[in-house]
């Protein structure tokens, strides 16, 4: 494996402008929440003052209990113990409980979290930094997480859903035997199959499955895995949840920031609701307020104000944060300095800055995660043979194809020459026409537009004719695009990590870790 390029997010068209502006410190009020040693130095002191020794003990006890069923490495045990110390901080990433981890970027964001901790330890040797994976165990959209894809197959499991996905017990394991057929002859296929069978053993919950899988992959890196579906952790955020129920604070306080981001960038990633909480029973349903009583949407459950506050006080585990409240919950219970997430995640975190200030919780440094692309040498050879650059595949590829089809075309060259001559002639004619009557000048301008449109039509027809004539080249270009972008999407958002692990095993994880860039957000392209 060899890294052939690292492309800055600034040079990739499809990266949202909001993310680019954030990275360039062009969004007022967020300059200190970007990656830099100085910003981390300040964040350490701010968080140290804001996170108590009592909170550390609660966190330690919760994690010790949650991780009691998995075998911890010596590095994990050291990290867990260190959380009790005032000089220990966390770097966190989070993700849904996708079947067998889902798309490969799940692995990349965890490895970047690990490497960021190593980088910080090198720069701040007097402090400890612990990588955390936050399991989104309370999400209820099972259809989003019940599948994964390899180069050859699509795997899916079917279970009864509607509640917190982490609580779902595994019964449908048909996908395991199908997976075994695909990978039994791969170099590291046996390892993958055992991993899958151990994690998705019938009777395990999806939370247990992901905990087992992630621990098997990342235990030697010292990663700790946390489940927010916890009464003892939610006890710490009862005050914020109470304020949310009574005063709709997140919605009110974030409105100015949401309006600003909407006005400048067209829309926000997630729109706050008046109450950003769900109620957990056998299902997970939104809490709403009708002016006098609280009710659970789509359920025959309602509470008076006194009743719902009593329920919160006695059973905080029944209250679940939505996508916008979850970051608040995370930062409330962790001594966290930074969050590493995808572009969409970073975009909705930005909505919350003012709300964090209101509830007196330090807003973390935000790090858009690296992307990775693994390409076969054969694919890279085809790209080179066609005189294309890998960067071309992250621009408007239709434009790239069109240019390639008519490259060195003599008719197009002649059309361009005549079009340039036409424009030059009309430039002279317009200059003269403007000295005479106005309507005549307008007629000349209109005639220029008409004739230029004729040239545009001729070029379009020429391109169409050349695509028919060069259908083989067109097919090669389109297939090459799909080699780089399977299903017309970024590879990391389509293929499961098993596609690469099957051939390279744990050395693939080491390569990913080694090539990660922690100080910048980049697309890292590796030849395999």
C-alpha positions as CSV (number, residue, x, y, z in Angstrom):
1,X,0.0,0.0,0.0
2,X,1.3,3.4,-1.0
3,X,-0.2,6.9,-0.5
4,X,-0.3,8.7,-3.8
5,X,-2.1,11.9,-2.9
6,X,-3.6,13.9,-0.1
7,X,-6.1,16.5,-1.4
8,X,-7.2,19.3,0.9
9,X,-10.9,19.7,1.4
10,X,-10.5,23.3,0.1
11,X,-9.7,21.8,-3.3
12,X,-12.7,19.5,-3.5
13,X,-15.9,20.9,-5.1
14,X,-18.4,18.7,-3.2
15,X,-17.2,19.7,0.3
16,X,-19.8,22.1,1.7
17,X,-18.8,25.8,1.7
18,X,-19.8,26.0,5.3
19,X,-17.2,23.4,6.2
20,X,-14.5,25.2,4.1
21,X,-15.3,28.5,5.7
22,X,-15.2,27.0,9.1
23,X,-11.7,25.4,8.4
24,X,-10.5,28.8,7.1
25,X,-11.8,30.5,10.2
26,X,-14.1,32.7,8.1
27,X,-17.2,32.2,10.4
28,X,-17.2,34.7,13.1
29,X,-17.3,33.3,16.6
30,X,-15.9,29.9,15.7
31,X,-12.2,30.8,15.1
32,X,-11.1,29.3,18.5
33,X,-13.0,26.0,17.8
34,X,-10.7,25.0,14.9
35,X,-7.6,22.8,15.2
36,X,-4.5,24.4,16.5
37,X,-2.1,23.8,19.4
38,X,-3.0,27.2,21.0
39,X,-6.7,26.4,20.8
40,X,-6.1,23.0,22.4
41,X,-4.0,24.6,25.1
42,X,-6.9,27.0,25.9
43,X,-9.5,24.2,25.7
44,X,-7.5,22.1,28.3
45,X,-7.7,24.8,30.9
46,X,-11.3,25.7,30.2
47,X,-12.5,22.1,30.4
48,X,-10.3,21.4,33.5
49,X,-12.1,24.1,35.4
50,X,-15.5,22.9,34.1
51,X,-15.3,19.2,34.8
52,X,-15.3,18.0,38.4
53,X,-13.7,15.1,40.2
54,X,-17.2,13.8,41.0
55,X,-18.1,13.7,37.3
56,X,-14.9,11.8,36.6
57,X,-15.8,9.1,39.2
58,X,-19.3,8.8,37.7
59,X,-17.8,8.4,34.2
60,X,-15.2,5.9,35.4
61,X,-17.9,3.8,37.1
62,X,-20.2,3.9,34.1
63,X,-17.5,2.9,31.7
64,X,-16.1,0.2,33.9
65,X,-19.6,-1.3,34.2
66,X,-20.3,-1.0,30.4
67,X,-17.0,-2.6,29.4
68,X,-17.1,-5.4,31.9
69,X,-18.2,-7.9,29.3
70,X,-15.3,-7.3,26.9
71,X,-11.6,-8.0,27.3
72,X,-9.7,-4.8,27.7
73,X,-6.1,-4.3,26.5
74,X,-3.5,-2.9,29.0
75,X,-3.7,0.4,27.1
76,X,-7.5,0.5,27.6
77,X,-7.2,-0.3,31.3
78,X,-4.6,2.5,31.6
79,X,-6.9,5.0,29.8
80,X,-9.9,4.0,31.9
81,X,-8.0,4.5,35.2
82,X,-6.6,7.8,34.0
83,X,-10.1,9.3,33.6
84,X,-10.2,9.7,37.3
85,X,-7.2,12.1,37.1
86,X,-7.7,15.9,36.6
87,X,-5.1,16.0,33.9
88,X,-6.9,13.5,31.6
89,X,-9.2,14.6,28.7
90,X,-11.1,12.8,25.9
91,X,-11.2,13.2,22.2
92,X,-14.5,11.8,20.9
93,X,-16.2,10.6,17.8
94,X,-19.6,9.1,17.5
95,X,-21.6,7.0,15.1
96,X,-24.7,4.9,14.6
97,X,-24.7,1.2,15.3
98,X,-24.5,0.2,11.7
99,X,-24.5,-3.6,10.9
100,X,-20.9,-4.7,11.1
101,X,-19.9,-1.0,11.3
102,X,-21.6,-0.1,8.0
103,X,-19.5,2.1,5.5
104,X,-15.8,2.2,5.9
105,X,-15.6,5.8,7.2
106,X,-16.8,4.4,10.5
107,X,-13.2,3.0,10.9
108,X,-11.5,6.2,9.6
109,X,-13.1,8.5,12.1
110,X,-12.2,6.3,15.0
111,X,-8.6,6.0,13.8
112,X,-8.3,9.8,13.4
113,X,-9.6,10.1,17.0
114,X,-6.9,7.7,18.2
115,X,-4.2,9.6,16.2
116,X,-5.3,12.9,17.5
117,X,-4.8,11.7,21.1
118,X,-1.3,10.6,20.2
119,X,-0.6,14.0,18.6
120,X,-1.8,15.9,21.6
121,X,0.2,13.7,24.0
122,X,3.3,14.6,22.1
123,X,2.6,18.3,22.3
124,X,1.2,18.2,25.9
125,X,3.2,15.5,27.7
126,X,1.8,16.5,31.2
127,X,-1.7,15.6,30.2
128,X,-3.4,12.4,29.1
129,X,-5.7,12.1,26.1
130,X,-8.2,9.2,25.8
131,X,-10.0,8.3,22.5
132,X,-13.7,7.7,22.9
133,X,-16.2,6.2,20.6
134,X,-19.8,7.3,21.5
135,X,-22.4,4.7,20.4
136,X,-25.6,6.2,19.1
137,X,-27.5,3.4,20.7
138,X,-30.7,5.4,21.3
139,X,-31.4,6.2,17.6
140,X,-34.6,4.6,16.4
141,X,-34.2,4.5,12.6
142,X,-33.3,0.9,12.2
143,X,-33.6,1.0,8.4
144,X,-30.6,3.4,8.4
145,X,-28.3,0.9,10.1
146,X,-29.5,-2.6,9.3
147,X,-27.2,-3.2,6.3
148,X,-23.8,-3.0,4.8
149,X,-22.3,-3.4,1.4
150,X,-19.2,-5.1,-0.1
151,X,-18.0,-5.0,-3.7
152,X,-20.0,-8.1,-4.5
153,X,-23.0,-8.2,-2.1
154,X,-25.5,-6.3,0.0
155,X,-26.1,-7.7,3.5
156,X,-29.1,-6.9,5.6
157,X,-30.8,-8.1,8.8
158,X,-34.4,-7.8,9.7
159,X,-35.5,-7.2,13.3
160,X,-38.5,-5.7,15.0
161,X,-37.7,-2.0,15.3
162,X,-39.2,1.3,16.5
163,X,-37.4,1.7,19.8
164,X,-33.8,2.5,20.6
165,X,-31.8,0.4,18.2
166,X,-29.2,-0.5,20.7
167,X,-31.8,-2.5,22.7
168,X,-32.8,-4.7,19.7
169,X,-31.9,-8.3,20.1
170,X,-30.4,-10.2,17.2
171,X,-32.4,-13.1,15.8
172,X,-32.0,-12.8,12.0
173,X,-28.4,-14.0,11.4
174,X,-28.9,-15.2,7.8
175,X,-26.5,-12.5,6.6
176,X,-23.6,-14.3,8.4
177,X,-23.8,-17.4,6.3
178,X,-23.9,-15.3,3.1
179,X,-21.0,-13.3,4.2
180,X,-19.0,-16.5,4.9
181,X,-19.5,-17.6,1.3
182,X,-18.1,-14.4,0.0
183,X,-15.0,-14.2,2.3
184,X,-14.1,-17.8,3.2
185,X,-11.3,-17.9,0.7
186,X,-9.9,-14.4,1.4
187,X,-6.5,-14.1,3.2
188,X,-8.1,-12.6,6.3
189,X,-11.5,-14.0,5.6
190,X,-11.5,-16.3,8.6
191,X,-10.7,-13.5,10.9
192,X,-13.6,-11.4,9.5
193,X,-16.1,-14.3,9.8
194,X,-15.1,-15.0,13.4
195,X,-15.4,-11.3,14.1
196,X,-18.9,-11.2,12.6
197,X,-20.1,-14.4,14.4
198,X,-18.8,-13.3,17.8
199,X,-20.4,-9.8,17.5
200,X,-23.7,-10.8,16.0
201,X,-24.3,-13.9,18.1
202,X,-28.1,-14.6,18.3
203,X,-29.4,-13.0,21.5
204,X,-26.9,-10.2,21.6
205,X,-28.3,-6.6,21.5
206,X,-27.0,-4.4,18.7
207,X,-25.2,-2.3,21.4
208,X,-23.4,-5.5,22.6
209,X,-22.6,-6.4,18.9
210,X,-21.0,-3.1,18.1
211,X,-19.2,-3.0,21.4
212,X,-17.7,-6.4,20.8
213,X,-16.8,-5.6,17.2
214,X,-15.2,-2.2,17.9
215,X,-13.3,-3.5,20.9
216,X,-11.9,-6.4,18.8
217,X,-10.7,-3.9,16.1
218,X,-9.4,-1.1,18.3
219,X,-8.6,-2.4,21.8
220,X,-4.9,-2.3,21.2
221,X,-5.2,1.4,20.3
222,X,-6.7,2.2,23.7
223,X,-10.1,3.2,22.5
224,X,-12.9,3.3,25.1
225,X,-16.5,2.7,24.0
226,X,-19.3,4.6,25.7
227,X,-23.1,4.0,25.7
228,X,-25.2,7.0,26.4
229,X,-28.2,4.8,27.2
230,X,-27.4,5.0,30.9
231,X,-29.3,6.1,33.9
232,X,-26.2,7.1,35.9
233,X,-24.9,9.3,33.0
234,X,-28.3,10.8,32.3
235,X,-28.6,11.7,36.0
236,X,-26.0,14.4,35.3
237,X,-28.0,16.1,32.6
238,X,-31.4,16.1,34.3
239,X,-31.2,19.9,34.9
240,X,-30.6,20.6,31.2
241,X,-33.4,18.3,30.2
242,X,-35.7,20.0,32.8
243,X,-34.9,23.4,31.3
244,X,-35.6,22.1,27.8
245,X,-39.0,20.8,28.9
246,X,-40.0,24.0,30.7
247,X,-38.3,26.7,28.6
248,X,-37.6,25.3,25.1
249,X,-34.1,26.8,25.6
250,X,-32.2,25.1,22.8
251,X,-34.7,26.3,20.2
252,X,-34.8,29.8,21.6
253,X,-31.1,30.3,22.2
254,X,-29.9,28.7,18.9
255,X,-32.4,30.7,16.8
256,X,-30.0,33.6,16.0
257,X,-27.2,31.2,15.0
258,X,-29.6,29.1,12.9
259,X,-30.9,32.2,11.2
260,X,-27.4,33.4,10.4
261,X,-26.3,30.0,9.0
262,X,-29.5,29.7,7.0
263,X,-29.2,33.2,5.6
264,X,-25.5,32.7,4.6
265,X,-25.5,29.0,3.5
266,X,-29.1,28.4,2.4
267,X,-30.1,25.9,5.1
268,X,-29.0,24.2,8.3
269,X,-28.4,20.5,8.7
270,X,-30.9,20.0,11.5
271,X,-33.7,22.4,12.5
272,X,-34.2,22.6,16.3
273,X,-37.6,21.7,17.7
274,X,-39.3,23.4,20.7
275,X,-38.5,20.3,22.7
276,X,-35.4,18.3,21.5
277,X,-36.1,15.2,23.5
278,X,-37.6,11.8,22.9
279,X,-39.4,9.4,25.4
280,X,-38.2,5.9,25.6
281,X,-40.7,3.1,26.1
282,X,-40.9,0.0,23.9
283,X,-40.5,2.6,21.1
284,X,-38.7,6.0,20.9
285,X,-41.1,8.9,20.3
286,X,-40.9,12.6,20.3
287,X,-42.0,14.7,23.3
288,X,-44.3,17.7,22.5
289,X,-46.3,20.3,24.4
290,X,-49.8,21.5,23.6
291,X,-49.8,24.5,25.8
292,X,-51.0,22.7,28.9
293,X,-49.8,19.1,28.9
294,X,-46.8,17.2,27.5
295,X,-47.6,14.3,25.2
296,X,-45.7,11.6,23.5
297,X,-46.2,11.9,19.7
298,X,-48.0,8.8,18.2
299,X,-48.5,7.3,21.6
300,X,-51.5,7.5,24.0
301,X,-49.2,8.9,26.8
302,X,-49.5,12.4,28.3
303,X,-48.1,14.2,31.4
304,X,-48.9,17.3,33.3
305,X,-45.9,19.5,34.1
306,X,-45.6,18.0,37.5
307,X,-45.9,14.4,36.2
308,X,-43.2,14.8,33.5
309,X,-40.8,16.5,35.9
310,X,-41.3,13.6,38.4
311,X,-40.7,11.1,35.6
312,X,-37.5,12.9,34.7
313,X,-36.3,13.0,38.3
314,X,-37.0,9.3,39.0
315,X,-36.4,7.8,35.5
316,X,-34.0,10.0,33.5
317,X,-33.1,6.9,31.4
318,X,-36.5,7.3,29.7
319,X,-35.5,10.6,28.2
320,X,-33.4,10.5,25.1
321,X,-31.7,13.5,23.3
322,X,-32.3,14.1,19.6
323,X,-29.5,14.8,17.2
324,X,-29.0,18.4,18.4
325,X,-29.3,17.6,22.2
326,X,-26.9,14.6,21.9
327,X,-23.8,16.8,21.6
328,X,-24.8,18.6,24.7
329,X,-25.3,15.3,26.6
330,X,-21.8,14.2,25.4
331,X,-20.0,17.3,26.5
332,X,-21.9,17.3,29.8
333,X,-20.6,13.8,30.8
334,X,-17.1,13.7,29.2
335,X,-14.0,15.8,30.0
336,X,-13.9,16.3,26.2
337,X,-11.8,18.7,24.2
338,X,-12.7,18.0,20.6
339,X,-15.3,16.2,18.5
340,X,-14.3,14.5,15.2
341,X,-17.1,14.0,12.7
342,X,-18.3,14.1,9.2
343,X,-19.2,17.3,7.4
344,X,-22.9,17.0,8.2
345,X,-22.1,16.5,11.9
346,X,-19.8,19.5,12.0
347,X,-22.6,21.6,10.4
348,X,-25.2,20.9,13.0
349,X,-22.7,21.3,15.9
350,X,-22.2,24.8,14.7
351,X,-25.8,25.6,15.4
352,X,-25.2,25.0,19.1
353,X,-22.5,27.5,20.1
354,X,-24.7,30.0,21.8
355,X,-26.7,27.3,23.6
356,X,-23.5,25.8,25.1
357,X,-22.6,29.3,26.4
358,X,-26.0,29.7,28.0
359,X,-25.8,26.4,29.8
360,X,-22.2,27.0,30.8
361,X,-20.6,24.0,29.1
362,X,-17.4,24.6,27.1
363,X,-18.0,24.2,23.3
364,X,-15.4,21.8,21.9
365,X,-12.9,22.1,19.1
366,X,-14.6,20.6,15.9
367,X,-12.6,18.5,13.5
368,X,-14.0,17.5,10.1
369,X,-12.7,13.9,9.7
370,X,-10.3,12.8,7.0
371,X,-11.6,10.8,4.1
372,X,-9.8,7.9,2.5
373,X,-9.9,6.2,-0.9
374,X,-8.2,2.9,-1.7
375,X,-7.6,2.3,-5.4
376,X,-6.2,-0.7,-7.1
377,X,-3.0,-0.3,-9.1
378,X,-5.0,-1.5,-12.2
379,X,-7.5,1.4,-11.8
380,X,-4.7,3.9,-11.3
381,X,-3.0,2.6,-14.5
382,X,-6.2,3.2,-16.4
383,X,-6.5,6.7,-15.1
384,X,-2.9,7.5,-16.1
385,X,-3.3,5.9,-19.5
386,X,-6.2,8.3,-20.3
387,X,-4.1,11.3,-19.1
388,X,-6.4,12.0,-16.3
389,X,-5.6,13.0,-12.7
390,X,-7.2,11.5,-9.6
391,X,-8.3,15.0,-8.7
392,X,-10.5,15.0,-11.9
393,X,-12.8,12.5,-10.3
394,X,-13.6,14.9,-7.5
395,X,-14.6,17.7,-9.9
396,X,-17.6,17.8,-12.2
397,X,-16.8,14.6,-14.0
398,X,-19.5,15.2,-16.7
399,X,-17.4,18.2,-17.8
400,X,-14.2,16.1,-17.6
401,X,-15.8,13.4,-19.9
402,X,-17.1,16.0,-22.4
403,X,-13.7,17.6,-22.6
404,X,-12.1,14.1,-23.1
405,X,-14.5,13.1,-25.8
406,X,-13.8,16.2,-28.0
407,X,-10.1,16.5,-27.0
408,X,-8.0,17.4,-30.1
409,X,-11.2,17.4,-32.3
410,X,-10.5,19.4,-35.5
411,X,-14.1,20.4,-36.0
412,X,-14.3,21.8,-32.4
413,X,-11.1,23.7,-32.9
414,X,-12.5,25.2,-36.1
415,X,-15.8,26.1,-34.3
416,X,-13.8,27.8,-31.5
417,X,-11.8,29.8,-34.1
418,X,-14.9,31.0,-36.0
419,X,-16.7,31.7,-32.7
420,X,-13.8,33.9,-31.5
421,X,-13.7,35.6,-34.9
422,X,-17.5,36.2,-34.7
423,X,-17.2,37.7,-31.2
424,X,-14.3,40.0,-32.4
425,X,-16.3,41.2,-35.4
426,X,-19.4,41.9,-33.3
427,X,-17.2,43.7,-30.8
428,X,-16.2,46.2,-33.5
429,X,-19.7,46.3,-34.9
430,X,-21.3,47.0,-31.4
431,X,-18.8,49.9,-30.8
432,X,-19.9,51.5,-34.1
433,X,-23.6,50.7,-33.5
434,X,-23.6,52.4,-30.1
435,X,-22.8,55.7,-31.9
436,X,-26.0,55.6,-33.8
437,X,-29.7,55.1,-32.9
438,X,-30.3,53.0,-29.7
439,X,-32.7,50.4,-31.3
440,X,-30.1,49.6,-33.9
441,X,-27.5,49.0,-31.2
442,X,-29.9,46.7,-29.5
443,X,-30.5,44.8,-32.7
444,X,-26.8,44.2,-33.2
445,X,-26.5,42.9,-29.6
446,X,-29.4,40.6,-30.1
447,X,-28.0,39.3,-33.4
448,X,-24.7,38.5,-31.6
449,X,-26.6,36.5,-29.0
450,X,-28.6,34.6,-31.7
451,X,-25.4,33.6,-33.6
452,X,-23.5,32.6,-30.5
453,X,-26.5,30.4,-29.5
454,X,-26.1,28.7,-32.9
455,X,-22.5,28.0,-32.1
456,X,-23.5,26.5,-28.7
457,X,-26.0,24.3,-30.5
458,X,-23.4,23.1,-33.0
459,X,-21.0,22.3,-30.2
460,X,-23.7,20.4,-28.3
461,X,-24.6,18.4,-31.5
462,X,-20.9,17.7,-32.1
463,X,-20.4,16.4,-28.6
464,X,-23.5,14.2,-29.0
465,X,-22.1,12.9,-32.4
466,X,-18.7,12.2,-30.9
467,X,-20.2,10.3,-27.9
468,X,-21.9,8.0,-30.4
469,X,-18.7,7.7,-32.5
470,X,-16.5,7.1,-29.4
471,X,-18.9,5.0,-27.4
472,X,-16.1,2.7,-26.3
473,X,-14.1,5.6,-24.8
474,X,-17.3,6.9,-23.2
475,X,-18.0,3.6,-21.6
476,X,-14.4,3.3,-20.3
477,X,-14.6,6.7,-18.7
478,X,-18.0,6.0,-17.1
479,X,-16.7,2.6,-15.8
480,X,-13.6,4.3,-14.4
481,X,-15.7,6.8,-12.6
482,X,-17.6,3.9,-11.0
483,X,-14.3,2.3,-10.0
484,X,-13.5,5.5,-8.0
485,X,-17.1,6.2,-7.0
486,X,-19.0,3.0,-6.5
487,X,-22.8,3.6,-6.7
488,X,-21.8,7.1,-7.8
489,X,-20.8,7.9,-4.2
490,X,-17.6,8.3,-2.3
491,X,-16.1,4.8,-1.8
492,X,-15.9,5.3,2.0
493,X,-19.7,5.8,2.1
494,X,-20.5,2.6,0.2
495,X,-18.0,-0.2,1.0
496,X,-17.7,-1.9,4.4
497,X,-14.2,-2.1,5.9
498,X,-14.2,-5.9,5.2
499,X,-13.5,-5.1,1.5
500,X,-10.0,-4.0,2.5
501,X,-9.5,-6.0,5.7
502,X,-10.0,-9.2,3.8
503,X,-6.8,-8.7,1.9
504,X,-4.6,-6.9,4.4
505,X,-6.0,-7.6,7.9
506,X,-4.8,-5.4,10.8
507,X,-2.0,-4.0,8.7
508,X,-4.7,-2.1,6.8
509,X,-5.8,-0.4,10.1
510,X,-2.1,0.5,10.7
511,X,-1.8,2.0,7.2
512,X,-5.0,4.1,7.7
513,X,-3.7,5.3,11.1
514,X,-0.2,6.1,9.7
515,X,-1.6,8.1,6.8
516,X,-4.2,10.0,8.8
517,X,-3.6,13.8,8.9
518,X,-4.7,15.2,12.2
519,X,-3.9,18.9,11.7
520,X,-5.9,19.3,8.5
521,X,-9.0,17.8,6.8
522,X,-7.9,15.9,3.7
523,X,-8.9,13.2,1.2
524,X,-6.1,10.6,1.4
525,X,-5.7,8.3,-1.6
526,X,-3.9,5.1,-1.3
527,X,-2.8,2.6,-4.0
528,X,-3.4,-1.1,-3.1
